[in-house]
Amino acid sequence: MPNNNYLPSLDDLLTFIVISRVGGFRAAARRLGLSPSTVSETITRLEAELGVPLIIRTTRSVHLTEAGRALAERLEPVISETRSAIADATSSEGVVRGRLKIQVPGAVMEDILPPIIDGFLQKNPEVRLEILVDDRFTDMIATGCDAGIRYGEHLAQDMIAVPIGPRAQRVALGASPEYLARRGVPAHPRDVLTHECIRMRFASGALTEWEFEQEGETLRLDPTARLIVGTTGWHGALRLAIAGHGLIYTFRNWLEPHFTSGALVPLLEDWCPPFEGPYLYYSSRLTPRPLRAFIDHVAAERAAADRKVAS
C-alpha cells in the first residue's frame, strides 16, 4: 500500500532523476559518487513508499515505467528551478555564479559557438559551463540542460528562441578536381544521382538531407552513397572528398578554405541559397542567472556584429 503521507527526500528524487538521465544504476552511481548498491536501495525504498514501480531493471539496461516517465517529466523542471534558485542565492554584488548546461548540435561547436563561449567565460569567470553535444535532437529539459541551440526547423514551439551566431549560413556541394576530371561536372542537382557521393549520418540514424533550391523550385535528393560517415567524423569525410572519392554536401563555411586552396571545386552554387542561422532556445519558466547572463552576452555579440556590418 502506498503511503499517502510519504514525502520523498530531495536526495532520493535526485537519485531517480539521474538514473532516468544516464540510463543505468552504475552510471548514476558514478555521477553521484555513491555505490551501485546504495543507488539500488534508494530506488527500492522510493518505489515501496510510493507504491508503484518506477524503473524496470534488466541485466543490460533499465527503463522507466509509465509512472516513472510521468514522475521524471514533472520533476525535471522542479530540479532545474531548484538549481536556479541556488545559483541566484549564491550570486551577489553583480557576480554571476553557478552552473550552465547547454545542449548543442555538433555543427555549431566547430566554429560558431567557441568564440561566443570564450567571451562569455572571460566576463563570467565564476560560471561553470557544460556543453552537451547531441545531434539526435533529444529533449533539452530531459537531458538536464538549461538551454539548447538548434536550427529553426527543429525548435520546440513552447520555447523562447533568439538568434545566435551568423544570421544566415549556406550549404555547398564540392568535389576534388581529380574526381571531376574523371567523372564530369554535374550541371543540375539531379545529376548528383549518377555520381559517387559521400554522405553523413546523424547519431539518430538519419542521413543528412541534400536539398537544392533555385527560383522557387526545391529539390530534396537522396543520392546513393558510396561512403557514409557519422556527422562527428566530418573532418574525415572532407579528407576523403579531397582525395577524390566523390561529391560532398555540407556547410559552406567548412568547405570554403578548401575552395580557396583549390583542393575542392564548388558546384551548383546557384542551387545553394542561404538559410537561417542557429537559435538559442530556452524555457520561459526557467531562466537561472547564468543563463540570463549568457542570453545577454549573445544579444551583445549580435548587436556588435550588426554594427560591424552596418559600418
N, C-alpha and C positions, 0 to 999 in steps of 0.2 A: 504493500500500500504506500502511495506517495505521501510524504509529509508536507502538507499544505503550508505549514508554518516554517518550513525549512528555507533559509536564505543562504545560498552558497557563498563561500568566501570569494573575494576577488582573485585570490591566487588559484583556486580551483577552476574558476571560469577562464582565467588566462591560460591555464594548462590546456583546457579543452580547445580554446581558440588556436593556440599554437599547433596542436595536433591537426586541427582542421586545415591549417595553412600549409604545413610541411608534409602532411600525408603519412605520418608514421610515429610510433611511440619512441623509437630510438632517436630519430631525428629531432623530435620535440625535446627529448631529454638532453641532448647535446645543446640545443638552443637555450634551454632553461637552466643548464648547469645542474641537472638532477640525475638520479639513477633511473633507468628504464622501469625498474620495479616500483619506484615512488610515483612515477607518472601513471603507471597502470593502476596502482592502488587508488590514486586520486580520482581517476575516471570511474573505477568500480564504485567508489563511495558516492560520487556525484550521481551516477545512474541509479544507485539504490535509493538515495534520498529523494530524487525526482520521480522515481517510479517508472521511468521509461528508458529504453536503450538509446544511447546517443551515437555509438560507434559500433560497426560490425568489424570484428577482427578476423583476419585470416592469417595463414602462415607467412604470406608475402606482402600483404598490404592491409590498410584499414580504409573503411568507407563510412561516411556519415549516414545514419538513418534519416528518414524523413523528419523526425523530431529533431535530430541533431543538426540537419541543414537549416531548419527553421530557427533553432536557437542561435546558431552561428550567424545567420543573417541579421538577427536582432541585436546580437552582442557586438558585432564589428563596429557600428557607429558609436556605441557606448564606450568601447575601449578607445576608439580614436578621440572621442570627446574628452575622456579622462586624461589621455596623454596631452591633449591640447591645453586642458586646464592646468596641468602640472607645468607645462612649458611656459604658460603665461605667468603662473605664480612665481616661477624661478627667474623670470626676466625682470630686470629693474634698471632704472636710470638709462633707459633707451638702448640697453644692450640686449640683443636677441639671443636667447639660449634655447637649446632643445634639439630634438631630432626631426629631420625632414626626410621622408622616403618618397621617391618619385618613380613611377613605372614608365618606361620609355621603349620605343622600338629601336632596334639596332641601328637603323638608318640615321637617326638624329645624334647618336653617340659618336659618329665618325668625325664630323666637322662642325655641326650646328651647336650642339649643347656644351662641349668642353669650354669654349671661351666664355659662355654665359656663366657656367659654374665657377670658373676661375674668378671672375669679377665678383660674384656673389660671396664666395668664401673669403675673399680679401676684405670685403666690407663687413662680414659677419663671422669673425674667427671663432665664436663660441657655438656655432651651429654644427651639429653632426649630420652629414648628408649621406644618404644611401640611395644608390641608383639601381633599380631592378630592371635589367634589360630583358624584354619579353616581346617576341614577335607573334605571340598567339592571341593577342587581343583579349586576354583574360580580364575579369572584373577587377578594377583598380582597388575598390574597397575590400574585396575578398582577399587580396594579397597583402593587406595591411598598409597600403600606400596612402599618403595624404593627397597626392595629385598624380596626374599622368600626362603624357604627351602622345598625341595621335594626329593623324591627318583627318580632315573633315568627314570623309565617308565612314569613319569608324567611331565617331563621337557618340556617346550616350546622350539622349535627349534631355535628361533631367540634370545635366551638369552645366556649370558656367564654363565657358571656353574663351580664352584670349590668345591672340596670335603670339607665337614665339619664333624667333629666328627670321629667315627671309620671308617676305610676303608672298613670293612666288618661287617655284622651282621648276625644273624641266627634267624630262626623261630624255634619253638619247639611245640611238642604235648605232653600233660601231662594229668594225671588223679590221683585221690587220691587212696591210697592203698585199702581203703574200697570199692570204686567203682570197681576197677579191680578184687577184690576178688569176688564181686557179679556178674560182667558181663563178666569177662575174659579179656585177654590182646590181643589187635589187633596185628596180625603178618604181615599184609600187609596194605598199605593205604586204599585199597578198603574195608577192614574190618570195617573202621570207619562208613561206611554207615549203618551198623546194630547196631551202638551204640547210646546212648544218647549224644548229643553234645551241647555245649554252644558256640554260635556264636555271633559275634559283628557286629553292623551295623554302617556305616558311616552316617554323617549328611545328605549326599546326598540321602540316602535311600538304597544304595548298601550294600550288605553283604560283609564282608571281605572274600577273597578267601582262600580256603585251598589248597595249592599247595605242591606237594611232587616230589622229583627228585632223581634218582639213576642211574648211569651208562648211562646217555643219555636219559633215559626214564622219561618223565614228566607227572604227573597226576594232573589235576585240578578238585577237587571234590566239590560237592555242597550238603553236608550232611543235612538231615532233622534236624532242631534244636529243641530241647526241650525247650531251653531258648535262647532268643535273647536280647542282651544288647547293648546300644549305646556305641560307642568307648570311649566316655568321662567317661563312668562308668566301665572301665575295672578293676578297683580295686574290685568292687563288683562282677564282673564276676569271678575273680580269687578266691574270698572267696567262691563263690558257687561251684567252681570246687573242692576246698579243702574240702568242706562239702560233696562231693560225688555225685554231681548232673550231672556229665558227663565229657566227654573229652573237653579239651580247647586247642586252637591253637593260638599262638600269639608270640611276640618277646621273644626269649630265655632269654635275659637279665632281662625281667620282671619275668620269671618263675624260673630262676636259684636259688635265695635264698630259694625257696620252694622245689626245687630238693635237695639242700644241707641239708635242715632240715628234709627231708623225708615226708613232708606234701603232696608233689606231686611226681609222678614217671615219668621220661622221657620215651617217647615211640617212636618207629620208628626213632631212631636218625640217622640211615644210610640214611634215606629218607629226611633229613632236612639239605641240604647243605648251605653254606654261600651265601650271596648276597651282592651287593654293598651297602655301607652306603649312607647317605643322601648327598645332594649337596646344597650349597648356590648359588642361581641364581639371576641375575640382568641384566638390560638393558645396552648395551654398550654405549648408547647415554646419559645416566643419571647416573653419579656417584658423588653425593654430598660428601662433605668432611667427614661427619660422616660415610657414607657407605664405603668410601675408607679406613678409619681408621679401620672399622670393618673387611673388607676384609684382610687388612694387619695383623690384630690380629689373624684371623682364620688361615692364612698362617703360622704365627709364632707358633701357637699352634700345627699345623700339623707337622711342622719341628721338634719341640721339642718331639712330640710323636714318630716320626720316629727315632730320635736319641736314644730315650729310648729303642725302640725295637731292634735297631742295637747293642746296648751295652749289 
